Amino acid sequence: MKRRQLLKRAALLGASGFVTVGTHGWALRKQAKAAAGDPRLIVIFLRGAADGLNIVVPYQESHYYEARPSVAIARPGQENGAIDLDGQFGLHPALQPLMPMWQSGQLAFVPAAGSSVVTRSHFQAQDYMESGTPGELGGNPNGWLNRMMATLPAGTPTQAVNIGTTLPLIFSGTESVANLAVGRSGSRPLPIDRPQIQTAFDRLYANDPRLSAVYHEGRAARDIVLTELAQENEEASRGAPTPQRFATSAQYLARLMSGDAATQVAFMEVGDWDTHVNQRGRLNRNLGLLGEGLATLKEGLGSVYENTTVVVLSEFGRTIAENGNGGTEHGYGNAMWLMGGRVKGGELYGDWPGLAPANQHESRDLMVTTDYRDVMTAVLAQQFGLDGDAIAQIFPNYQQRVNLSLIA
C-alpha cells in the first residue's frame, strides 16, 4: 500500500473512535443491553477472492468440468464429490459440517453474486464492497456496516465489535466500534519444496556441473516465483488471520454475543483465499477449517443463534478456467452465503447465468446477476426492519434491482 493511501486509511479509521479491548474485557457503546430476542448480524469477509465455483459447485454444467480438468470438484456420488444441494448445485465436500443447517433450512447461497463494478484488484474490490459504494470510494469514505448502525431506531443497544487488531473500512465512520484481538498473526509458511527432496536432487546432479548449474538456476527461479505468489496472497489477505485461527475467533465471538455484553453487530475477516497455485489442496484445507468454525459459531451462540444472521462474502470470484499451476486467476462473479435461525435456507437464490461461453463475463468469468447490496438490503430490511430511507443512507445512490425474501 502506498504511503498516501496508508495515511488516508489511517485518517478514515481514526474517525471511528474504536476501542481495543482484551479477550476478557469489553467497552460498551451504550448503557442499554440487547435482549436475547434482538436481531444480530455477523459479516464474515473471505479476503483474497475465494473460489465460489468450487464452493457452490455447478455440477450439471459440462463447461465447468471442461474448463477445470484438475481442480473441479467431482459430481455427487463420486470419490471426493460435491454434496448434492438441489439437483443442480453441490457443496464442497469439506463443508460437510454445514449440511445439518442446510437440511434444517438455516443455510442458503446466492450464486453469481458480487459487485457491480468490475476490478481485478484485491484492494480496490475489497474497498468497494466495504464502502458500499462501488466506484465511488472517494465520495463516501466510510463503511456501510458503520452507517447501518447509525440508522437503527433510537434506544437500540447497537454494540458492535470487530474481531481483529485493525479496524477495517467496513466499520469506519461516526459510530463507535470495539476491537477484540484474538491471538497473534503468525507468519505463513511459503509453498517451497520439502528439504528432503531438495537434498536428493542436490546429490543427483552433484557430479555433473552443467546439469547441476541448470538445476540450481531452475530451483532459484521457482523459489522466486513461489515467494512472489506467497507475498501476493499475503497482501490480498490484508493481514487477515488464516482459517487456522477462525474457529478460535468464532468461539470468542459466540461467547461475547451470547453473554452479558450481547453484541448485536460483528465483523470477522479470514485470509488466504488467493489460490493461484495448488488450489485443490488449499481450498480443501481452508474450507474444512471455515466449516468447522461456522459450526462452532452456531453452537456457541446457543439461543441467540435463532435471531442471528451470518453473511459470508468475498471481494470477487475466480476464473472459470484453471491455470497451468493447478489454480485459478482473479475473476468476477462469486457466491454469497447466509446462515442463521431466521434464514429461509435449504435454497439457492438469484438467477444463474450458466457457464457457456456466450454467457461468460469477458469470455473468462462467471457473470454477476445479483448485486451484493441487494442481498444485504434484504437482510437489513427483513432482519432489522429498516425502511427505504434507512437503506438509502446505508447504500447511497443505489437502486435495488432484485427483491429477495431471505429472512423469515
C-alpha positions as a Markdown table, in Angstrom:
| # | Residue | x | y | z |
|---|---|---|---|---|
| 1 | Met | 0.0 | 0.0 | 0.0 |
| 2 | Lys | 1.4 | 3.4 | -1.0 |
| 3 | Arg | 2.2 | 5.9 | 1.8 |
| 4 | Arg | -0.6 | 8.3 | 0.7 |
| 5 | Gln | -3.1 | 5.5 | 0.7 |
| 6 | Leu | -1.9 | 4.4 | 4.1 |
| 7 | Leu | -2.2 | 7.9 | 5.6 |
| 8 | Lys | -5.7 | 8.3 | 4.1 |
| 9 | Arg | -6.8 | 5.0 | 5.6 |
| 10 | Ala | -5.4 | 6.0 | 9.0 |
| 11 | Ala | -7.4 | 9.2 | 8.9 |
| 12 | Leu | -10.6 | 7.4 | 8.0 |
| 13 | Leu | -10.2 | 4.8 | 10.7 |
| 14 | Gly | -9.3 | 7.4 | 13.3 |
| 15 | Ala | -12.7 | 9.0 | 12.9 |
| 16 | Ser | -14.4 | 5.8 | 14.2 |
| 17 | Gly | -13.5 | 6.1 | 17.8 |
| 18 | Phe | -12.7 | 2.4 | 18.2 |
| 19 | Val | -11.6 | 0.9 | 21.4 |
| 20 | Thr | -9.2 | -2.0 | 21.7 |
| 21 | Val | -10.1 | -4.5 | 24.4 |
| 22 | Gly | -8.7 | -7.8 | 25.7 |
| 23 | Thr | -10.4 | -11.1 | 25.3 |
| 24 | His | -12.0 | -10.7 | 28.7 |
| 25 | Gly | -12.7 | -7.0 | 28.5 |
| 26 | Trp | -15.5 | -5.0 | 26.8 |
| 27 | Ala | -16.3 | -1.4 | 26.1 |
| 28 | Leu | -20.0 | -0.6 | 25.9 |
| 29 | Arg | -21.1 | 1.8 | 23.3 |
| 30 | Lys | -24.3 | 2.4 | 25.2 |
| 31 | Gln | -25.6 | 1.6 | 28.6 |
| 32 | Ala | -28.5 | -0.4 | 27.2 |
| 33 | Lys | -28.1 | -4.1 | 26.6 |
| 34 | Ala | -29.6 | -6.3 | 23.9 |
| 35 | Ala | -32.2 | -8.8 | 24.9 |
| 36 | Ala | -32.0 | -12.4 | 23.7 |
| 37 | Gly | -34.6 | -11.8 | 21.0 |
| 38 | Asp | -33.0 | -8.7 | 19.5 |
| 39 | Pro | -31.7 | -9.2 | 15.9 |
| 40 | Arg | -28.0 | -9.7 | 15.3 |
| 41 | Leu | -25.7 | -9.6 | 12.3 |
| 42 | Ile | -22.3 | -11.2 | 11.7 |
| 43 | Val | -20.4 | -10.4 | 8.5 |
| 44 | Ile | -17.5 | -12.6 | 7.5 |
| 45 | Phe | -15.2 | -11.4 | 4.8 |
| 46 | Leu | -13.0 | -14.0 | 2.9 |
| 47 | Arg | -10.1 | -11.8 | 1.8 |
| 48 | Gly | -8.2 | -12.9 | -1.3 |
| 49 | Ala | -11.2 | -13.9 | -3.6 |
| 50 | Ala | -12.5 | -17.3 | -2.5 |
| 51 | Asp | -13.4 | -19.6 | -5.5 |
| 52 | Gly | -17.2 | -19.6 | -5.4 |
| 53 | Leu | -17.4 | -22.1 | -8.2 |
| 54 | Asn | -15.7 | -24.7 | -6.1 |
| 55 | Ile | -17.7 | -23.9 | -3.0 |
| 56 | Val | -21.2 | -24.0 | -4.6 |
| 57 | Val | -20.4 | -26.4 | -7.4 |
| 58 | Pro | -22.5 | -26.2 | -10.7 |
| 59 | Tyr | -22.0 | -29.9 | -11.3 |
| 60 | Gln | -24.6 | -30.1 | -14.1 |
| 61 | Glu | -22.5 | -27.7 | -16.2 |
| 62 | Ser | -20.3 | -29.5 | -18.7 |
| 63 | His | -18.3 | -26.3 | -19.2 |
| 64 | Tyr | -17.3 | -26.4 | -15.6 |
| 65 | Tyr | -15.5 | -29.7 | -16.0 |
| 66 | Glu | -14.1 | -28.9 | -19.4 |
| 67 | Ala | -12.5 | -25.7 | -18.0 |
| 68 | Arg | -11.2 | -27.3 | -14.9 |
| 69 | Pro | -9.8 | -30.7 | -15.7 |
| 70 | Ser | -7.8 | -30.9 | -12.5 |
| 71 | Val | -9.3 | -28.5 | -9.9 |
| 72 | Ala | -13.0 | -29.2 | -10.5 |
| 73 | Ile | -15.0 | -30.9 | -7.7 |
| 74 | Ala | -16.4 | -34.2 | -8.8 |
| 75 | Arg | -20.1 | -34.8 | -9.1 |
| 76 | Pro | -22.1 | -36.1 | -6.2 |
| 77 | Gly | -21.7 | -39.8 | -5.7 |
| 78 | Gln | -18.1 | -39.8 | -7.0 |
| 79 | Glu | -15.0 | -40.0 | -4.9 |
| 80 | Asn | -14.5 | -36.7 | -3.0 |
| 81 | Gly | -17.5 | -35.4 | -4.9 |
| 82 | Ala | -19.7 | -32.5 | -4.0 |
| 83 | Ile | -22.6 | -32.9 | -1.6 |
| 84 | Asp | -25.9 | -32.5 | -3.6 |
| 85 | Leu | -27.9 | -29.5 | -2.7 |
| 86 | Asp | -30.8 | -29.2 | -5.2 |
| 87 | Gly | -30.0 | -31.5 | -8.2 |
| 88 | Gln | -28.1 | -28.7 | -10.0 |
| 89 | Phe | -25.6 | -27.5 | -7.4 |
| 90 | Gly | -23.5 | -29.2 | -4.8 |
| 91 | Leu | -21.5 | -28.1 | -1.8 |
| 92 | His | -17.7 | -28.6 | -1.5 |
| 93 | Pro | -17.2 | -31.9 | 0.5 |
| 94 | Ala | -15.1 | -30.1 | 3.1 |
| 95 | Leu | -18.2 | -28.2 | 4.2 |
| 96 | Gln | -20.0 | -31.3 | 5.4 |
| 97 | Pro | -20.3 | -29.7 | 8.9 |
| 98 | Leu | -22.7 | -27.2 | 7.4 |
| 99 | Met | -25.1 | -29.7 | 5.9 |
| 100 | Pro | -27.3 | -30.0 | 9.0 |
| 101 | Met | -28.0 | -26.3 | 8.7 |
| 102 | Trp | -28.9 | -26.7 | 5.0 |
| 103 | Gln | -31.2 | -29.6 | 5.8 |
| 104 | Ser | -32.9 | -27.7 | 8.6 |
| 105 | Gly | -33.5 | -24.7 | 6.4 |
| 106 | Gln | -31.0 | -22.4 | 8.1 |
| 107 | Leu | -28.3 | -22.1 | 5.3 |
| 108 | Ala | -28.7 | -20.6 | 1.9 |
| 109 | Phe | -26.5 | -19.5 | -1.0 |
| 110 | Val | -26.6 | -16.8 | -3.7 |
| 111 | Pro | -24.5 | -17.9 | -6.7 |
| 112 | Ala | -23.4 | -15.3 | -9.3 |
| 113 | Ala | -23.3 | -12.5 | -6.7 |
| 114 | Gly | -20.9 | -9.7 | -6.4 |
| 115 | Ser | -20.1 | -6.1 | -7.0 |
| 116 | Ser | -21.5 | -4.1 | -10.0 |
| 117 | Val | -18.1 | -2.5 | -10.6 |
| 118 | Val | -15.5 | -4.8 | -12.3 |
| 119 | Thr | -12.0 | -4.7 | -10.9 |
| 120 | Arg | -9.4 | -7.4 | -10.6 |
| 121 | Ser | -7.5 | -5.6 | -7.8 |
| 122 | His | -8.0 | -7.2 | -4.4 |
| 123 | Phe | -7.6 | -3.9 | -2.6 |
| 124 | Gln | -9.9 | -1.9 | -4.8 |
| 125 | Ala | -12.6 | -4.6 | -4.8 |
| 126 | Gln | -12.5 | -5.0 | -1.1 |
| 127 | Asp | -12.7 | -1.3 | -0.5 |
| 128 | Tyr | -15.7 | -1.1 | -2.9 |
| 129 | Met | -17.5 | -3.8 | -1.0 |
| 130 | Glu | -16.7 | -2.4 | 2.4 |
| 131 | Ser | -17.7 | 1.2 | 1.5 |
| 132 | Gly | -21.0 | 0.0 | 0.0 |
| 133 | Thr | -20.4 | 2.5 | -2.9 |
| 134 | Pro | -18.5 | 0.6 | -5.7 |
| 135 | Gly | -16.7 | 3.0 | -8.0 |
| 136 | Glu | -17.3 | 6.0 | -5.6 |
| 137 | Leu | -14.9 | 5.3 | -2.7 |
| 138 | Gly | -13.6 | 8.9 | -2.7 |
| 139 | Gly | -17.0 | 10.4 | -2.2 |
| 140 | Asn | -18.0 | 8.2 | 0.7 |
| 141 | Pro | -15.0 | 7.4 | 2.9 |
| 142 | Asn | -16.7 | 5.2 | 5.4 |
| 143 | Gly | -18.1 | 1.7 | 5.7 |
| 144 | Trp | -21.7 | 0.6 | 5.2 |
| 145 | Leu | -21.8 | -1.5 | 8.4 |
| 146 | Asn | -21.0 | 1.6 | 10.4 |
| 147 | Arg | -23.7 | 3.6 | 8.6 |
| 148 | Met | -26.1 | 0.7 | 9.2 |
| 149 | Met | -25.5 | 1.1 | 13.0 |
| 150 | Ala | -26.4 | 4.8 | 12.8 |
| 151 | Thr | -29.8 | 4.0 | 11.1 |
| 152 | Leu | -31.1 | 1.7 | 13.8 |
| 153 | Pro | -34.0 | 3.0 | 15.9 |
| 154 | Ala | -33.2 | 5.2 | 18.9 |
| 155 | Gly | -32.6 | 3.2 | 22.0 |
| 156 | Thr | -31.4 | 0.2 | 20.1 |
| 157 | Pro | -28.3 | -1.2 | 22.0 |
| 158 | Thr | -26.1 | -1.4 | 18.9 |
| 159 | Gln | -22.9 | -2.7 | 20.5 |
| 160 | Ala | -20.5 | -3.6 | 17.7 |
| 161 | Val | -17.2 | -5.5 | 17.6 |
| 162 | Asn | -14.5 | -6.2 | 15.1 |
| 163 | Ile | -12.6 | -9.4 | 15.6 |
| 164 | Gly | -9.1 | -8.3 | 14.7 |
| 165 | Thr | -6.3 | -5.8 | 15.6 |
| 166 | Thr | -7.1 | -3.2 | 12.9 |
| 167 | Leu | -10.4 | -1.6 | 12.3 |
| 168 | Pro | -11.5 | -2.4 | 8.7 |
| 169 | Leu | -13.0 | 0.1 | 6.3 |
| 170 | Ile | -16.5 | -1.5 | 6.6 |
| 171 | Phe | -16.6 | -0.3 | 10.2 |
| 172 | Ser | -15.1 | 3.2 | 9.7 |
| 173 | Gly | -17.4 | 6.1 | 10.4 |
| 174 | Thr | -19.0 | 8.0 | 13.3 |
| 175 | Glu | -20.3 | 5.1 | 15.3 |
| 176 | Ser | -18.1 | 3.6 | 17.9 |
| 177 | Val | -16.8 | 0.0 | 17.5 |
| 178 | Ala | -14.7 | -2.2 | 19.8 |
| 179 | Asn | -11.8 | -4.3 | 18.6 |
| 180 | Leu | -11.4 | -7.8 | 20.0 |
| 181 | Ala | -7.9 | -9.2 | 19.2 |
| 182 | Val | -7.7 | -12.9 | 19.4 |
| 183 | Gly | -4.2 | -14.5 | 19.3 |
| 184 | Arg | -1.3 | -13.2 | 17.2 |
| 185 | Ser | -0.8 | -13.1 | 13.5 |
| 186 | Gly | 1.8 | -15.7 | 12.8 |
| 187 | Ser | 3.9 | -15.8 | 9.6 |
| 188 | Arg | 2.6 | -18.1 | 6.9 |
| 189 | Pro | 4.9 | -20.8 | 5.5 |
| 190 | Leu | 5.8 | -20.5 | 1.9 |
| 191 | Pro | 4.9 | -23.3 | -0.6 |
| 192 | Ile | 8.5 | -24.3 | -1.1 |
| 193 | Asp | 9.7 | -27.8 | -1.8 |
| 194 | Arg | 10.4 | -30.2 | 1.1 |
| 195 | Pro | 14.1 | -30.1 | 2.2 |
| 196 | Gln | 14.5 | -33.9 | 1.8 |
| 197 | Ile | 13.6 | -33.7 | -1.9 |
| 198 | Gln | 15.9 | -30.8 | -2.4 |
| 199 | Thr | 18.8 | -32.7 | -0.8 |
| 200 | Ala | 18.1 | -35.7 | -3.0 |
| 201 | Phe | 18.3 | -33.6 | -6.2 |
| 202 | Asp | 21.4 | -31.9 | -5.0 |
| 203 | Arg | 23.1 | -35.3 | -4.7 |
| 204 | Leu | 21.7 | -36.5 | -8.1 |
| 205 | Tyr | 23.3 | -33.6 | -10.0 |
| 206 | Ala | 26.4 | -33.1 | -7.9 |
| 207 | Asn | 28.7 | -35.0 | -10.4 |
| 208 | Asp | 27.6 | -33.1 | -13.5 |
| 209 | Pro | 28.5 | -29.4 | -13.3 |
| 210 | Arg | 26.4 | -28.4 | -16.3 |
| 211 | Leu | 23.2 | -30.2 | -15.1 |
| 212 | Ser | 23.8 | -29.0 | -11.6 |
| 213 | Ala | 24.0 | -25.4 | -12.7 |
| 214 | Val | 20.8 | -25.7 | -14.7 |
| 215 | Tyr | 19.0 | -27.4 | -11.8 |
| 216 | His | 20.1 | -24.8 | -9.3 |
| 217 | Glu | 19.1 | -21.9 | -11.6 |
| 218 | Gly | 15.7 | -23.5 | -12.2 |
| 219 | Arg | 15.2 | -24.1 | -8.4 |
| 220 | Ala | 16.2 | -20.5 | -7.7 |
| 221 | Ala | 13.7 | -19.2 | -10.3 |
| 222 | Arg | 11.0 | -21.4 | -8.8 |
| 223 | Asp | 11.7 | -20.1 | -5.3 |
| 224 | Ile | 11.4 | -16.5 | -6.6 |
| 225 | Val | 8.1 | -17.2 | -8.3 |
| 226 | Leu | 6.7 | -19.0 | -5.3 |
| 227 | Thr | 7.9 | -16.3 | -2.9 |
| 228 | Glu | 6.2 | -13.6 | -5.1 |
| 229 | Leu | 3.0 | -15.6 | -5.2 |
| 230 | Ala | 3.0 | -16.1 | -1.4 |
| 231 | Gln | 3.7 | -12.3 | -1.0 |
| 232 | Glu | 0.7 | -11.6 | -3.3 |
| 233 | Asn | -1.5 | -13.9 | -1.3 |
| 234 | Glu | -0.5 | -12.2 | 2.0 |
| 235 | Glu | -1.1 | -8.8 | 0.5 |
| 236 | Ala | -4.5 | -9.9 | -0.8 |
| 237 | Ser | -5.4 | -11.1 | 2.7 |
| 238 | Arg | -4.5 | -7.6 | 4.1 |
| 239 | Gly | -3.3 | -9.1 | 7.4 |
| 240 | Ala | -6.5 | -11.1 | 8.0 |
| 241 | Pro | -5.9 | -14.2 | 10.1 |
| 242 | Thr | -5.7 | -17.5 | 8.3 |
| 243 | Pro | -8.5 | -20.1 | 8.5 |
| 244 | Gln | -6.5 | -22.0 | 11.2 |
| 245 | Arg | -7.5 | -19.4 | 13.7 |
| 246 | Phe | -11.1 | -18.9 | 12.6 |
| 247 | Ala | -12.6 | -21.5 | 15.0 |
| 248 | Thr | -10.9 | -19.8 | 18.0 |
| 249 | Ser | -12.1 | -16.4 | 16.9 |
| 250 | Ala | -15.6 | -17.7 | 16.3 |
| 251 | Gln | -15.7 | -19.3 | 19.7 |
| 252 | Tyr | -14.8 | -16.0 | 21.4 |
| 253 | Leu | -17.4 | -14.1 | 19.3 |
| 254 | Ala | -20.1 | -16.6 | 20.2 |
| 255 | Arg | -19.3 | -16.2 | 23.9 |
| 256 | Leu | -19.4 | -12.4 | 23.6 |
| 257 | Met | -22.7 | -12.3 | 21.7 |
| 258 | Ser | -24.4 | -14.8 | 24.0 |
| 259 | Gly | -23.0 | -13.3 | 27.2 |
| 260 | Asp | -23.7 | -10.2 | 29.2 |
| 261 | Ala | -22.4 | -7.8 | 26.5 |
| 262 | Ala | -24.8 | -9.2 | 23.9 |
| 263 | Thr | -23.1 | -7.7 | 20.9 |
| 264 | Gln | -25.5 | -7.2 | 18.0 |
| 265 | Val | -23.2 | -6.4 | 15.1 |
| 266 | Ala | -19.9 | -8.1 | 14.4 |
| 267 | Phe | -17.3 | -8.3 | 11.6 |
| 268 | Met | -14.7 | -11.1 | 11.1 |
| 269 | Glu | -12.2 | -11.5 | 8.3 |
| 270 | Val | -10.4 | -14.6 | 7.1 |
| 271 | Gly | -7.4 | -14.5 | 4.7 |
| 272 | Asp | -5.5 | -17.0 | 2.5 |
| 273 | Trp | -8.1 | -17.4 | -0.4 |
| 274 | Asp | -5.9 | -16.2 | -3.3 |
| 275 | Thr | -5.4 | -19.6 | -4.9 |
| 276 | His | -3.2 | -19.1 | -7.9 |
| 277 | Val | -1.3 | -22.3 | -7.1 |
| 278 | Asn | -2.4 | -25.7 | -5.7 |
| 279 | Gln | -6.0 | -24.6 | -5.3 |
| 280 | Arg | -7.4 | -28.1 | -4.7 |
| 281 | Gly | -5.3 | -28.8 | -1.6 |
| 282 | Arg | -5.5 | -25.3 | -0.1 |
| 283 | Leu | -9.2 | -24.8 | -0.7 |
| 284 | Asn | -10.0 | -28.3 | 0.8 |
| 285 | Arg | -8.0 | -27.3 | 3.9 |
| 286 | Asn | -9.3 | -23.8 | 4.3 |
| 287 | Leu | -13.0 | -24.7 | 3.7 |
| 288 | Gly | -12.7 | -27.5 | 6.2 |
| 289 | Leu | -11.5 | -25.1 | 8.8 |
| 290 | Leu | -14.1 | -22.5 | 7.9 |
| 291 | Gly | -16.9 | -25.0 | 8.0 |
| 292 | Glu | -15.8 | -26.3 | 11.4 |
| 293 | Gly | -15.6 | -22.7 | 12.7 |
| 294 | Leu | -19.1 | -21.8 | 11.4 |
| 295 | Ala | -20.5 | -24.9 | 13.1 |
| 296 | Thr | -18.6 | -23.8 | 16.3 |
| 297 | Leu | -20.1 | -20.3 | 16.0 |
| 298 | Lys | -23.7 | -21.7 | 15.7 |
| 299 | Glu | -23.2 | -24.0 | 18.7 |
| 300 | Gly | -21.6 | -21.3 | 20.8 |
| 301 | Leu | -24.4 | -18.7 | 20.1 |
| 302 | Gly | -27.0 | -21.0 | 21.7 |
| 303 | Ser | -30.4 | -19.5 | 21.8 |
| 304 | Val | -29.0 | -16.2 | 20.4 |
| 305 | Tyr | -28.5 | -18.0 | 17.0 |
| 306 | Glu | -32.2 | -18.0 | 16.4 |
| 307 | Asn | -32.1 | -14.2 | 15.9 |
| 308 | Thr | -28.7 | -14.1 | 14.2 |
| 309 | Thr | -27.9 | -13.8 | 10.5 |
| 310 | Val | -24.4 | -14.7 | 9.3 |
| 311 | Val | -23.3 | -13.4 | 5.9 |
| 312 | Val | -20.2 | -14.7 | 4.2 |
| 313 | Leu | -18.8 | -12.9 | 1.2 |
| 314 | Ser | -15.5 | -12.3 | -0.8 |
| 315 | Glu | -14.4 | -9.4 | -3.0 |
| 316 | Phe | -14.8 | -11.3 | -6.3 |
| 317 | Gly | -14.7 | -14.9 | -7.7 |
| 318 | Arg | -12.1 | -16.7 | -9.8 |
| 319 | Thr | -11.8 | -17.5 | -13.5 |
| 320 | Ile | -13.9 | -20.4 | -14.8 |
| 321 | Ala | -10.9 | -22.0 | -16.4 |
| 322 | Glu | -7.9 | -23.2 | -14.3 |
| 323 | Asn | -4.4 | -22.0 | -15.0 |
| 324 | Gly | -1.2 | -24.1 | -15.5 |
| 325 | Asn | -0.3 | -24.1 | -11.8 |
| 326 | Gly | -3.3 | -26.0 | -10.5 |
| 327 | Gly | -5.0 | -22.8 | -9.5 |
| 328 | Thr | -7.3 | -20.1 | -10.9 |
| 329 | Glu | -6.9 | -16.4 | -11.6 |
| 330 | His | -8.9 | -13.3 | -10.4 |
| 331 | Gly | -12.4 | -13.5 | -11.7 |
| 332 | Tyr | -15.8 | -11.7 | -11.2 |
| 333 | Gly | -19.0 | -13.5 | -10.0 |
| 334 | Asn | -18.9 | -15.4 | -6.7 |
| 335 | Ala | -21.2 | -17.0 | -4.2 |
| 336 | Met | -22.6 | -15.4 | -1.0 |
| 337 | Trp | -23.6 | -17.5 | 2.0 |
| 338 | Leu | -26.3 | -16.9 | 4.5 |
| 339 | Met | -26.7 | -18.7 | 7.7 |
| 340 | Gly | -29.0 | -18.2 | 10.8 |
| 341 | Gly | -32.0 | -19.1 | 12.7 |
| 342 | Arg | -34.4 | -17.0 | 10.6 |
| 343 | Val | -32.7 | -17.5 | 7.2 |
| 344 | Lys | -35.0 | -19.1 | 4.7 |
| 345 | Gly | -32.5 | -21.8 | 3.9 |
| 346 | Gly | -32.3 | -25.0 | 2.0 |
| 347 | Glu | -32.5 | -22.9 | -1.1 |
| 348 | Leu | -30.3 | -21.1 | -3.7 |
| 349 | Tyr | -31.3 | -17.5 | -4.6 |
| 350 | Gly | -30.8 | -15.3 | -7.6 |
| 351 | Asp | -30.5 | -16.0 | -11.4 |
| 352 | Trp | -27.9 | -18.5 | -12.6 |
| 353 | Pro | -26.4 | -17.3 | -15.9 |
| 354 | Gly | -24.6 | -20.5 | -16.7 |
| 355 | Leu | -21.0 | -21.0 | -17.8 |
| 356 | Ala | -21.5 | -21.4 | -21.6 |
| 357 | Pro | -19.0 | -19.1 | -23.5 |
| 358 | Ala | -21.8 | -16.8 | -24.6 |
| 359 | Asn | -22.8 | -16.2 | -21.0 |
| 360 | Gln | -19.4 | -15.5 | -19.6 |
| 361 | His | -18.1 | -12.1 | -18.5 |
| 362 | Glu | -15.2 | -11.0 | -20.6 |
| 363 | Ser | -15.1 | -14.6 | -22.0 |
| 364 | Arg | -13.5 | -15.9 | -18.8 |
| 365 | Asp | -15.6 | -15.3 | -15.7 |
| 366 | Leu | -18.9 | -16.1 | -14.1 |
| 367 | Met | -21.3 | -13.1 | -14.5 |
| 368 | Val | -22.8 | -11.2 | -11.6 |
| 369 | Thr | -26.6 | -11.4 | -11.8 |
| 370 | Thr | -27.2 | -10.4 | -8.1 |
| 371 | Asp | -25.5 | -7.3 | -6.7 |
| 372 | Tyr | -24.2 | -8.0 | -3.1 |
| 373 | Arg | -26.1 | -4.9 | -2.0 |
| 374 | Asp | -29.4 | -6.5 | -3.0 |
| 375 | Val | -28.6 | -9.4 | -0.6 |
| 376 | Met | -27.6 | -7.0 | 2.2 |
| 377 | Thr | -30.6 | -4.8 | 1.6 |
| 378 | Ala | -32.9 | -7.8 | 2.0 |
| 379 | Val | -31.1 | -8.9 | 5.2 |
| 380 | Leu | -31.1 | -5.5 | 6.8 |
| 381 | Ala | -34.7 | -4.8 | 5.9 |
| 382 | Gln | -36.0 | -8.2 | 6.9 |
| 383 | Gln | -33.7 | -8.8 | 9.9 |
| 384 | Phe | -33.7 | -5.3 | 11.5 |
| 385 | Gly | -36.9 | -3.8 | 10.0 |
| 386 | Leu | -35.1 | -1.0 | 8.2 |
| 387 | Asp | -37.2 | 1.1 | 5.8 |
| 388 | Gly | -36.2 | 2.5 | 2.4 |
| 389 | Asp | -34.9 | 5.8 | 3.9 |
| 390 | Ala | -32.5 | 3.9 | 6.2 |
| 391 | Ile | -31.4 | 1.6 | 3.3 |
| 392 | Ala | -30.7 | 4.7 | 1.2 |
| 393 | Gln | -28.3 | 6.0 | 3.9 |
| 394 | Ile | -26.5 | 2.7 | 4.1 |
| 395 | Phe | -26.2 | 2.2 | 0.4 |
| 396 | Pro | -26.5 | 5.8 | -1.1 |
| 397 | Asn | -27.1 | 6.3 | -4.8 |
| 398 | Tyr | -28.1 | 2.7 | -5.2 |
| 399 | Gln | -31.4 | 1.5 | -6.7 |
| 400 | Gln | -32.3 | -2.0 | -5.6 |
| 401 | Arg | -32.6 | -4.3 | -8.6 |
| 402 | Val | -33.6 | -7.7 | -7.2 |
| 403 | Asn | -36.1 | -8.3 | -4.4 |
| 404 | Leu | -35.1 | -11.3 | -2.3 |
| 405 | Ser | -37.0 | -12.8 | 0.5 |
| 406 | Leu | -34.2 | -14.2 | 2.7 |
| 407 | Ile | -35.3 | -13.8 | 6.3 |
| 408 | Ala | -38.4 | -15.2 | 7.9 |
